[in-house]
Amino acid sequence: MKIPLRQLFIGLFLAVLLGLTGCYTNPVTGRQYAVMTSLNEEMQLGAQAFADVKRAERVSTDPAANARVQAVGRRIATAVGDQLPGAQWEFVVFESDELNAFALPGGKVGVYRGLLELAESDDELATVIGHEIGHVVARHGGKRMTEATLVGLAGAAGAIAIDSKYGSEKRDLFLLAYGGISTVGYVLPHSRADESEADLMGLQYAASAGYDPRAAITFWQKMAAKEGGRQMPAWLSTHPASSKRIEDLRNAVPRYMTLYQANRRE
């Protein structure tokens, strides 16, 4: 029996939906979303990616820089606790002037020399590391993979339906429009929401570890000064505009001051 292509694709689409591992609940914010990858898969990908970065980038042998990142990182890791089960924490400094830091599933954290020098206080460094680890605890990588899969499937389903009724020319026009609309209307807003969520998680982890969450404001002010106004329009960016980010942090920080005072380092 011949099965119409459109019906076959709809069946595959539903099968993928049923195959999703379910709705993940962020342990800090309570936000819920679908993630189709398992935590174990994410950790394996993270370990491999971290090994690749260490081969490609120059790892710092500066004892002071490594000691600083590891000391702050381990306090943040303690604050994370069992929110990242199975984590094998590793904190590495890379010798690059790039203003960058990252965390990968499984507790793999990299900080670039350029960012380390910009984050002059341990409080500032803690909010950055907390933010990056927040992405991992929130499983934003798996979430984005899931969203990309669903957006791609929806686009393909629409293309098949239009092609069968109107032909290839209208199908190509649809795909061209769909790519832009889905990116600006769905993918980028979700990416900015993930960044804002990681900011809040970073504040909580920093405060829980005894670092001043107000340092997030000073750090992002310095980042904004480095950018010198060279930013894409917010609606075309994966990250919130610096001014919006700083404003949101100002509004959020007071909620974490009691937690900070309770865990404040001597």
Backbone torsions as a table, in degrees:
resi	resn	phi	psi	omega
1	MET	NA	133.7	-179.7
2	LYS	-84.6	127.1	179.6
3	ILE	-100.9	124.4	177.8
4	PRO	-54.6	140.0	-176.4
5	LEU	-58.1	-40.1	-178.2
6	ARG	-63.3	-43.0	179.9
7	GLN	-66.5	-37.3	178.2
8	LEU	-62.3	-43.5	-178.3
9	PHE	-66.2	-40.7	177.9
10	ILE	-60.2	-39.5	177.6
11	GLY	-63.0	-42.6	177.6
12	LEU	-64.7	-39.3	179.3
13	PHE	-60.6	-45.3	179.1
14	LEU	-66.1	-35.8	178.8
15	ALA	-63.8	-40.1	177.4
16	VAL	-63.6	-43.5	179.0
17	LEU	-59.9	-43.0	-179.9
18	LEU	-68.1	-25.2	-179.5
19	GLY	-80.9	-8.4	178.8
20	LEU	-61.2	143.1	-177.5
21	THR	-70.6	-5.7	175.2
22	GLY	114.7	-170.2	-175.0
23	CYS	-91.0	119.6	178.5
24	TYR	-90.7	136.2	177.8
25	THR	-108.6	120.1	178.1
26	ASN	-62.6	123.2	-175.1
27	PRO	-68.5	-14.8	-179.3
28	VAL	-99.2	-49.3	-173.7
29	THR	-95.4	-18.2	-176.8
30	GLY	79.5	-0.1	179.5
31	ARG	-67.2	141.6	-177.0
32	GLN	-119.3	143.1	177.7
33	TYR	-163.7	162.1	-178.9
34	ALA	-80.7	139.8	174.7
35	VAL	-136.2	121.3	-174.8
36	MET	-92.7	-11.1	177.5
37	THR	-93.2	152.8	175.4
38	SER	-87.3	159.1	178.7
39	LEU	-61.2	-38.3	179.6
40	ASN	-64.1	-41.4	177.3
41	GLU	-61.9	-43.0	179.8
42	GLU	-63.2	-40.2	-179.7
43	MET	-66.0	-38.9	178.0
44	GLN	-64.7	-43.5	177.5
45	LEU	-62.9	-40.5	179.7
46	GLY	-63.6	-43.8	180.0
47	ALA	-63.2	-41.7	179.5
48	GLN	-66.9	-43.4	-179.7
49	ALA	-63.8	-39.1	-179.3
50	PHE	-66.7	-40.0	177.0
51	ALA	-62.3	-39.1	178.7
52	ASP	-64.2	-42.6	-179.8
53	VAL	-64.3	-41.4	-178.8
54	LYS	-66.4	-28.6	175.3
55	ARG	-76.1	-34.6	-174.8
56	ALA	-84.2	-30.0	-175.6
57	GLU	-107.1	157.9	178.0
58	ARG	-84.2	116.7	179.8
59	VAL	-79.3	132.4	-178.3
60	SER	-71.3	140.2	173.3
61	THR	-108.9	11.9	179.5
62	ASP	-70.0	112.9	-176.6
63	PRO	-60.2	-40.5	-176.9
64	ALA	-67.6	-43.6	-179.7
65	ALA	-64.2	-44.8	180.0
66	ASN	-66.3	-40.3	179.7
67	ALA	-63.4	-39.9	-179.5
68	ARG	-64.9	-48.7	-178.6
69	VAL	-64.7	-41.4	-179.0
70	GLN	-67.8	-38.6	179.8
71	ALA	-64.4	-47.8	179.1
72	VAL	-67.2	-43.8	-177.9
73	GLY	-60.7	-40.8	-177.7
74	ARG	-70.4	-31.6	174.9
75	ARG	-66.8	-40.4	176.9
76	ILE	-65.1	-41.8	179.2
77	ALA	-60.0	-39.3	176.9
78	THR	-63.2	-39.2	178.3
79	ALA	-65.8	-34.6	178.5
80	VAL	-67.2	-40.7	176.7
81	GLY	59.2	-132.2	-175.9
82	ASP	-85.3	10.8	175.2
83	GLN	-71.3	-15.6	175.4
84	LEU	-126.2	77.6	-175.1
85	PRO	-63.6	140.9	177.2
86	GLY	78.0	7.7	-177.1
87	ALA	-65.0	135.4	172.3
88	GLN	-115.2	90.1	-168.8
89	TRP	-65.9	137.2	177.1
90	GLU	-147.1	127.2	-178.1
91	PHE	-121.4	121.2	-173.7
92	VAL	-129.4	138.2	174.1
93	VAL	-100.4	133.1	178.4
94	PHE	-109.4	136.4	-177.6
95	GLU	-81.8	85.5	178.0
96	SER	-150.5	145.6	178.3
97	ASP	-77.8	-0.9	-178.1
98	GLU	-61.5	137.4	176.5
99	LEU	-85.7	81.1	-172.2
100	ASN	-151.9	151.5	170.8
101	ALA	-150.4	157.5	-180.0
102	PHE	-154.1	160.1	171.5
103	ALA	-134.8	143.8	-179.0
104	LEU	-121.4	155.1	179.2
105	PRO	-52.2	141.6	-178.2
106	GLY	97.3	-1.7	176.4
107	GLY	89.7	29.1	178.9
108	LYS	-96.8	119.1	-173.4
109	VAL	-125.0	131.1	176.8
110	GLY	-122.6	137.1	177.6
111	VAL	-128.3	129.0	179.9
112	TYR	-87.5	147.4	-176.9
113	ARG	-54.3	-40.3	-179.3
114	GLY	-58.8	-43.4	179.4
115	LEU	-71.4	-37.6	-179.2
116	LEU	-60.9	-37.0	178.8
117	GLU	-74.4	-31.2	177.7
118	LEU	-71.0	-38.5	177.8
119	ALA	-80.6	84.0	-170.5
120	GLU	-69.6	-29.3	-179.8
121	SER	-107.9	156.6	175.6
122	ASP	-64.5	-29.1	177.5
123	ASP	-62.4	-43.5	178.2
124	GLU	-65.8	-44.2	179.2
125	LEU	-60.5	-38.6	-179.3
126	ALA	-63.5	-39.6	180.0
127	THR	-68.6	-32.7	177.9
128	VAL	-69.6	-50.3	179.6
129	ILE	-62.5	-40.1	177.4
130	GLY	-61.0	-40.5	177.7
131	HIS	-61.1	-48.3	-177.3
132	GLU	-65.6	-41.6	177.3
133	ILE	-66.8	-31.5	176.1
134	GLY	-56.9	-40.2	177.1
135	HIS	-58.7	-39.6	-177.3
136	VAL	-71.6	-47.4	178.8
137	VAL	-60.1	-38.5	179.6
138	ALA	-74.3	-10.4	-179.3
139	ARG	58.4	41.5	-178.9
140	HIS	-64.1	-30.8	178.0
141	GLY	-62.8	-48.8	177.6
142	GLY	-64.5	-36.6	177.8
143	LYS	-61.4	-44.9	-178.4
144	ARG	-68.3	-36.0	175.5
145	MET	-62.1	-41.5	178.4
146	THR	-63.6	-46.3	-179.6
147	GLU	-62.7	-41.2	179.4
148	ALA	-63.6	-39.5	178.5
149	THR	-63.7	-46.1	-178.1
150	LEU	-67.9	-39.1	177.2
151	VAL	-63.4	-42.1	178.8
152	GLY	-64.4	-42.2	178.7
153	LEU	-64.7	-41.9	179.2
154	ALA	-63.4	-41.2	178.3
155	GLY	-64.3	-42.4	179.0
156	ALA	-65.1	-39.3	178.3
157	ALA	-62.8	-43.9	178.0
158	GLY	-63.5	-40.2	-179.8
159	ALA	-64.4	-41.3	179.0
160	ILE	-64.0	-43.2	-179.5
161	ALA	-64.0	-43.4	-178.4
162	ILE	-70.2	-39.4	179.3
163	ASP	-62.2	-40.9	-177.9
164	SER	-69.0	-25.4	-176.7
165	LYS	-102.3	-36.2	-172.6
166	TYR	-119.1	-11.4	178.8
167	GLY	99.6	173.5	-171.8
168	SER	-68.8	-31.2	-178.3
169	GLU	-64.1	-46.9	178.4
170	LYS	-68.2	-33.7	177.4
171	ARG	-61.1	-45.1	-179.3
172	ASP	-64.5	-38.4	176.8
173	LEU	-63.7	-40.8	178.1
174	PHE	-61.3	-46.8	-178.1
175	LEU	-63.0	-37.7	178.3
176	LEU	-63.4	-46.2	-179.9
177	ALA	-69.3	-40.8	-177.1
178	TYR	-62.5	-39.6	-179.3
179	GLY	-58.9	-45.7	-179.7
180	GLY	-70.9	-44.1	-177.3
181	ILE	-65.6	-43.5	-178.5
182	SER	-67.1	-34.3	179.4
183	THR	-69.3	-52.0	-176.7
184	VAL	-73.1	-36.2	-174.2
185	GLY	-89.7	-17.4	-175.6
186	TYR	-131.7	-57.2	-172.5
187	VAL	-64.2	-51.6	-177.0
188	LEU	-66.5	-44.0	176.3
189	PRO	-58.8	-38.6	178.5
190	HIS	-67.0	-37.7	177.7
191	SER	-63.5	-42.3	178.2
192	ARG	-65.3	-36.6	177.4
193	ALA	-64.4	-37.8	177.4
194	ASP	-63.7	-41.0	179.2
195	GLU	-63.2	-43.3	179.5
196	SER	-64.9	-38.8	177.9
197	GLU	-63.8	-43.3	178.7
198	ALA	-64.3	-32.9	175.4
199	ASP	-60.0	-46.4	-179.7
200	LEU	-65.3	-40.1	178.5
201	MET	-65.3	-38.4	177.4
202	GLY	-61.8	-39.2	177.0
203	LEU	-62.3	-43.7	-178.3
204	GLN	-66.3	-44.9	-178.9
205	TYR	-64.8	-41.8	179.4
206	ALA	-62.9	-47.1	-179.5
207	ALA	-63.4	-40.8	179.3
208	SER	-64.3	-30.0	179.7
209	ALA	-87.1	1.0	177.4
210	GLY	89.2	18.5	177.6
211	TYR	-103.4	145.7	-174.9
212	ASP	-71.5	114.3	-178.2
213	PRO	-66.0	-19.2	178.3
214	ARG	-63.5	-18.8	179.7
215	ALA	-65.9	-22.0	177.3
216	ALA	-61.6	-36.0	-179.4
217	ILE	-66.7	-47.9	-178.5
218	THR	-65.4	-36.7	179.9
219	PHE	-64.5	-47.3	-177.5
220	TRP	-72.1	-24.0	171.8
221	GLN	-65.4	-40.3	177.7
222	LYS	-68.2	-38.0	176.8
223	MET	-63.1	-41.4	178.9
224	ALA	-63.3	-39.3	178.6
225	ALA	-65.2	-36.6	177.5
226	LYS	-65.2	-36.9	179.8
227	GLU	-67.9	-29.7	177.8
228	GLY	59.6	33.6	178.8
229	GLY	81.2	2.0	-179.4
230	ARG	-85.8	82.6	179.9
231	GLN	-131.7	148.2	172.8
232	MET	-71.8	158.1	172.3
233	PRO	-54.3	141.9	-174.6
234	ALA	-54.2	-37.3	-175.4
235	TRP	-73.6	-10.0	177.0
236	LEU	-107.7	6.3	-174.0
237	SER	-107.9	150.9	174.6
238	THR	-80.6	-15.4	-178.3
239	HIS	-117.0	152.1	174.2
240	PRO	-62.6	150.8	173.8
241	ALA	-59.2	145.9	-176.8
242	SER	-56.1	-41.8	-179.4
243	SER	-63.1	-40.3	178.9
244	LYS	-68.4	-41.2	-180.0
245	ARG	-62.3	-46.2	-179.7
246	ILE	-63.9	-41.5	177.8
247	GLU	-61.5	-44.6	179.3
248	ASP	-63.6	-39.4	178.4
249	LEU	-65.3	-41.6	177.2
250	ARG	-57.8	-40.7	-179.1
251	ASN	-72.3	-31.0	-174.6
252	ALA	-86.5	-34.8	-172.6
253	VAL	-52.2	-43.4	-178.7
254	PRO	-55.6	-27.7	-179.3
255	ARG	-69.3	-17.1	-175.2
256	TYR	-108.9	1.4	-176.4
257	MET	-69.5	-37.3	178.2
258	THR	-63.5	-42.6	177.6
259	LEU	-61.7	-41.7	178.1
260	TYR	-62.9	-46.2	-178.6
261	GLN	-62.2	-34.7	-179.0
262	ALA	-71.2	-24.9	-176.3
263	ASN	-116.6	10.9	-173.0
264	ARG	-56.1	135.4	178.6
265	ARG	-74.9	146.2	177.9
266	GLU	-77.3	NA	NA
